[in-house]
Amino acid sequence: MEETPTGKSSSIVRTISDQMEEVAKEVLAPAKRKAMARSTSELLDQTTKDVLTTRKSSLASLGRTTSDNIDQTTIATTPGARKPPLARKMQSPRVSGHIPKWKSGQLRIEDELTNAFVEEVALSRASSATSHGFSFSIAGPVVAPAGDLGLISDLQEARLHASMALKKKETESKDTEINLDIELPHRDPPLPICLKFLEVQYKVILQGKPTSILRSSWTEPIFFEKDILHGVSGSIAPGEMLAMMGPSGSGKTTLINLLAGRIQQNVSGSITYNDQPYSKALKRRIGFVTQDDVLFPHLTVRETLTYTALLRLPRTLLKHQREQRAQEVIRELGLERCQDTIIGGSFVRGISGGERKRVCIGCEILIDPSLLFLDEPTSGLDSTTALRIVQMLHDIARAGRTVVSTIHQPSSRLFHKFDKLILLGEGHSIYFGKASDAMEHFASVGFSPFLAMNPADFLLDLANGNIHDISVPAELVNTSHAEGGNSQGDQFPGSLSSHDVLEHLIEAYETNVAPMEKAKLIALNEVAEDLKSSVSAKREWGATWWDQFSILFVRGLKERRHEYLSFLRIAQVILTALILGLLWWQSKIDTAKGLQDQIGLVFFIAVFWGFFPVFTAIFTFPQERAMLAKERAVDMYRLSAYFMARILSDLPLDLFLPIGFLIIVYFMAHLRMTVAAFFLTMLTTFLSIVASQGLGLAIGATFMDLKKATTLASITMMAFMLAGGFFVQRVHPFIKWIRYLSFNYYTYRILLKIQYDADQVYDCSSPSGCKSIATFPSLRGIPLDGGIEEATVMLIMVFGYRLLAYFSLLRMKLRV
């Protein structure tokens, strides 16, 4: 804060002198004056003592405690009293224009510190004045002897204390996530974008079913076109909120996806952003909040917003500045209370629905979007929470952004928050214009409610063709009578269908409103060239490839550790290992049966760590499809960075359980007791896990459908297991190629070469004497030396399956 100038100090002294003269002129009875002086003196003595006791701790806590104590004493002594004018004069002046939040917080702290100290000085001076015979109220003007300049020095001391307290606060806050001493770089205001759409039409091609059950299922399918939107027009300027209303199936979600650039095919009409068509560069200017809350359930609110900030904010910002921006959004959305709570989901308890919706909005407003689209942000929320969210969107729009939202059954208070309204019915525009003028428009065409009702309810009734408790225009009733229909009274013509009502409303809009609105769209002032060029500027990634990979890697570990290291998963693996160890307890190879049993255990290890990772990896991409589509739609990261982070973040988690499994089984079953054999067995198992995981990723990425993927994986793994060389050794040539695609086959052969040597013997107690292990039927034809060839083939599988999965994701059109 700036020091008090000399001129201001003189004005303070004159103010004190004037106050003394006013008090001296008071006409009070001597007894009353003496009693008041005595009571005031006692009260001030006690108050001053309390203030002096708490002064040090008050300044350390930003001056709040002392200010609150004085305010409480003031209220208790003089009801309705106000703060001394001297304290009001010493408040720091506000600078006109925009003040960043961190600066306004610092100014507020300085004000509170100064005011708290001023009030302490006032109490001390007032106590001294009482001893001189002055009488006054504690909440009234502060009275001091004329010409006393000690108060000025005390006020300067207050500034010194305020400065020291601020420095102490800044030192203490270095370990926190928000530091007052770190100044955020200047953030430019959002680029103003005017959105205009004229005669927008959209159709889809659907596949019909056979009209007769006698028709064969392999006959050619029937395709037909269905119109979703019919010539919808409108505009929305920066600083405005546009609401899209209509019954289910009226085309609201389709229209908002068209305006956000998420649907590009089968569209006719004109959609421009500052008179420019949609381009990929607009992705960094557009925020889109989907109807479903797509979030990672095991991440906290703070982690969700922080990772989004690190990935989406410009790379010119440092890491701590991006984290500050995330914390700033948490405060703006009122999420401080739940910032360390996990998001939660269907099977995990977390934050509430309203808080989850605010987190989704926060992920989009982090980047200060110029256009913000929201698909039914209030669905499933109570009226109070919905109003709070819409009020927040209203504030966002007033900051210079363009906000477009579909809304379903809003309350009357919520309805009046919107500036413009589009009412849709069966894909047609029934109304477009100011939301406040909607009722007047429908009244002008003969539709008015008989009862006082929510405007939104009235509009939705009309969009559905429901005219209960609604007056109907005479021409519509006359048309119904002319067609021979019955009437159940003037208030509700029973012969009118909802289709008739909608046709009349569409005709009324096309006749009375549409021509004027289209003329306004055409007559809108041309956008400046710099705004046009800003819309089509080259897009830039928010982070480098390596930063994207690092952030996604850490996020993946935090999210999936709960799944991979769950109690059920660990129990499944450990119990399986214990059962195997007990069944093959201290197995030996000195007999033919013992050798056969141990070979069976080796094959089971190869098969188990082939099946288990495949059916885990299959769920990877289908389960994350919604999140991948959402984040890729806004260019949050490159697909290659996501893919590499995804497959590498799974490795530490996938390799944790096999270590415990092998330690239990290997020593309980008494397999080959050498250090080299143990670690080679573990390394081979890891190689099998990585290869089978690649197959699961490829199948899941190719189909993106769990039912199809699991069906194909079951058939594939069964074929690989049967062709693995344990069950069938003599395979016909026409089907023999399957075993060369099976990683079970190669894993099994490598494990056998690790456990057994050609010079080992078995069954020495038999009459025929010792036999070479190489002659054992299950090992016949398998060379027990080498293994490099099999390991090389498995390495090719590791990379080959993953490349197949990547290209499947790359060519796939992710629907958002």
C-alpha positions, 0 to 999 in steps of 0.5 A, a space after each residue: 500500500 502507498 503511504 498516507 500523503 501529508 495533505 490527507 494527514 491534515 484533513 484527518 486532523 481537521 476531521 478530528 477537530 470538527 468532531 470534538 467541537 460537535 461533542 462539546 456542543 452536546 447539551 446533556 444533564 450533568 448527572 447523565 453526562 457523568 454516568 455516560 462517561 463512567 460507563 463508557 470509560 469502564 467499557 473502553 478500559 475492558 475493550 482496550 485490554 482485550 484488544 491489546 491482549 489479542 493484537 499480536 495474534 490478530 495481526 498474524 491472522 490477517 487482522 480478522 479476529 480483532 476486527 470481528 471482536 470490535 464489530 461485536 462490541 460495537 453491535 452490543 453497545 450501540 445497535 445500528 452503529 457504523 464504522 468510524 469515519 476515520 477507518 473508512 477514510 483510511 481504506 485503500 483506494 480502488 483502482 479503476 478497471 480490471 483488477 486480477 483476483 490475486 491483486 484484489 485479495 492482497 488489497 482486501 488483506 491490506 484494508 482489513 489489517 489497516 482498519 483493524 489497527 485503526 480501530 485499536 488506535 481509536 479505542 486507545 485514544 478514546 480511553 485517553 479522551 474519556 480521562 479528559 472528560 469527553 463523553 461519546 459512544 464507542 460506535 460514534 466518531 473517534 474524538 481526540 484532542 485537537 492538533 494531536 498528530 500521534 494518531 497519524 504516526 499510529 496510522 503509519 505504524 498500522 501500515 508498517 504492521 500490515 506490510 510485515 503481516 503480508 510478508 509473513 503470510 507470503 513466507 508461510 504460503 510458499 509451501 502451499 499451492 497458491 502463492 501471493 508473491 507469484 504473479 500470474 502472467 497477464 491473460 488476454 480476454 477471450 476472443 469475442 466470437 459471434 456465432 451465426 447459423 442460417 437454414 441449417 438442415 441435417 439428415 441421417 441415413 438409417 437402415 430399416 428392418 425387413 417388412 416381412 418375417 418371411 424375408 431372409 436375413 441375408 437380403 439387401 438391407 433397406 436404407 432411408 433418410 430421416 430429416 433431423 433439423 429443418 432450416 434452423 436459423 439464429 445468432 448469438 453474440 459475445 456476452 449472451 446466453 442462448 437456450 435451446 428448448 424442446 421435447 425429447 427428440 426435437 433435435 437439441 443435442 444434434 443442433 448443439 453438436 453441429 454448432 460446436 463443429 462435432 458433426 460435419 457430414 450430411 449438413 447443409 446451410 451456413 454456420 459461421 464464427 466471426 463470418 468464418 467457417 469452422 476450422 480445426 483451429 477453433 478447437 482451442 476456442 471452444 469448450 463443450 460440456 457433454 450431457 454425461 459427466 465423463 470423468 475418471 472416477 478415482 481422481 480427485 477434483 484437484 487432480 482432474 482440473 490440474 491434469 487438464 490445465 497441464 495438458 490444455 493451457 498454453 505451453 508459454 505458462 510454467 507448470 506452477 502457473 498452470 496449477 495456479 489456474 486450476 486452483 483459481 477455477 476451483 475457487 471460482 466454482 466453489 469446489 474448495 470443500 471437495 477438492 481433495 475428494 475423488 470424483 466417484 462413479 457408478 460403483 465408487 462413492 465420490 462427490 455429488 452430481 452438482 459438484 461433478 457437473 461443476 468439475 466438467 464445466 471447470 475443465 472447459 473454462 480453464 482455457 478461457 473459451 470464447 464459445 462454451 457449449 453445454 448439453 443439458 447441464 442441469 439434468 438430474 439436479 435439484 432446482 437450487 443446484 441447477 440455478 447456481 450452475 446457470 447463474 455461474 454460466 450467466 457470469 461467464 457469459 457476462 465476461 465476454 464469452 458466448 454461451 449456448 446450452 440445451 436446457 430441459 424443464 427449467 424453473 421460472 427463475 432459471 428461464 429468465 437468466 437466458 438472453 435468447 431462446 430457440 424452441 424446437 419441435 420435431 426439428 423445426 424452429 417454433 421460436 427464436 428471439 429474446 427469451 423475455 419476448 417468447 410469451 408475448 409472441 405466442 400470445 400474439 398468435 393466439 396461444 395463452 395460458 389460462 392459469 399462471 404457470 412457468 413460462 418454460 412449462 408453457 413453451 414445452 407444452 406447445 412444443 409437444 402440441 399439448 394445449 391443455 389449459 391453453 387458449 387456441 387461436 380461432 382460425 385453428 379451431 375453425 379449421 378443425 370444425 371445417 374438417 368435421 371434428 368435434 369440440 369439447 368446448 372453446 378451451 380445448 378443441 378435442 379434435 386437434 392433434 399435436 401435429 396440427 398444433 405444431 404445424 400451426 406454430 411452425 407456420 406462424 413462426 415462418 410467417 411472423 418471425 423468421 423473415 425478420 430474424 433472417 433479415 437481421 442475420 444478413 444485416 449484421 455488421 461485418 466482423 473486423 478482419 483481425 477477429 476473422 484472422 484470429 478465428 482461423 489462426 494456426 492451432 497449437 498444442 498445449 504441451 509438447 509430446 514428451 510433456 503429454 506423455 509424462 502427464 498421461 503416464 502419471 495420470 494413468 498410474 493414479 487412475 488404474 492402480 485401484 483396479 490393478 491392485 484391488 483386493 479381489 485381483 490380488 486375492 485371485 492371483 495369490 489363491 491360485 498360486 497357493 492352490 498350484 503350490 499345494 497340488 504340485 507340492 515339492 514335485 520331483 522328476 525322478 519318475 515318469 509320473 513326476 516329470 509329466 506332472 511338472 511339465 503340466 505345471 509349466 504348461 499351466 503357467 504359460 497358459 494362465 499368464 496368457 489368458 489373464 492379461 488378454 481379458 484384462 487388456 480387452 477392456 482398456 480402449 472400449 472402457 475409455 472410449 468416451 473419455 478418449 473421444 471427449 479429450 481428443 475432440 478438443 485436441 488435448 493431446 496427440 493420439 501417439 502420446 496417449 497410446 504410449 502412456 497407456 501401454 507403458 503405464 500398465 506395465 508396472 501394474 501388470 508385472 507386480 502380481 506375477 512376481 508374487 505368483 512365481 515366488 509362491 509357485 516356484 518354491 512350493 512346487 520345487 522347480 529347478 532350484 538355480 538363480 538363473 532358472 528362477 529369473 529366466 522363468 520370471 523374464 519369460 513370464 513377463 514376455 508372455 504377459 506383454 505379448 498377450 496384453 498386446 493381443 488384447 489391446 489389438 482386439 479391443 481397439 479393433 472392435 471397440 465393443 466388449 461383447 464382440 471383443 470377448 467373443 473373439 478373444 475366447 475363440 482365439 485363446 482356445 485355439 492358441 492353447 490347444 495348438 500350444 504343443 501340450 495337448 496335441 503334438 502331431 498336428 495336420 499341416 493344413 492347421 499347423 500354422 496356428 501354433 506359429 501365431 500362438 504366444 503360448 506355444 513359444 512361452 511353453 517351449 522357452 520354459 521347458 528349455 529353462 527347466 530341463 537339459 538334454 543331459 538330465 535323466 529320470 526313472 533311474 529306478 526302473 528295470 531298464 535304467 535311467 532315461 534321458 529327459 530328451 526322450 520323454 514323450 512330452 518333450 520329444 521333438 523339442 530341442 532343450 537348448 537355445 531359446 533365442 529364436 522363440 524369444 525373438 518371435 515373441 518380441 515381434 508379437 509384442 510390437 506387432 500387436 501394439 502397432 495393430 492396436 494403434 492403427 485401429 485407433 488411428 483409422 477409427 472415427 471416434 464418435 463424440 
